[in-house]
Amino acid sequence: MFTVRWIVKYKKIYRVFRLYQNHLLYMRTDKKKTIKERKIMKKTIDAKDSRTA
């Protein structure tokens, strides 16, 4: 049975997972990028997160 509570819980877990994935991606590319590029990348990630939140 798919209850509403289960779906809400799953969505929360999925969102956290996506945030974590984005964070790992950001950390991995962080070393190669300049400070300016890092800031731009962080902004785009933040924008994505706020849109899905």
N, C-alpha and C positions, 0 to 999 in steps of 0.2 A: 504493500500500500504506500502510495506517495502522499504523505501528509504535507500540509502547507508548512508546518514547522520544519520538517526535514528539508524541504526545498530552500527555505530561508537559511538554514544552517549550512547547506551545501554551497549556496551562493556566497556566504561569508567566507567559508573555507577556500573557495575558488578565487575570490578576490585577494585574500591574503597570499595564496599561492602565486597569483599573477604579480603581485607587488614584490614578492620574494624573487621571482624570476627576473623581473625588471631590474631589481637591485643587483643581482648576480651579473646580469648583462652589463649594467652600468659599471660595476666594479672591475670587470674583466677588461673593458675597453678604456677604463679610466687611465691606466698607466701610459697608454699610447697617445692620448689626446692632450691638447694644450688646455690651459685653465679656461680660456674663452669657450672652447668647444665643449668642455665638461659642463659649464654653466648652461649652455644652450640645450645639451642633452638632458640635463637634470630638469630643466623647465618643461621640455616636451614630455618627459616621463610623468612629472607632476600633473600636467594638463590631462594626460590620458587617465591617470588615477582619479582625478577629481570628476572627470566626465563619467566614468564607470561607477563611481561611488554613489 
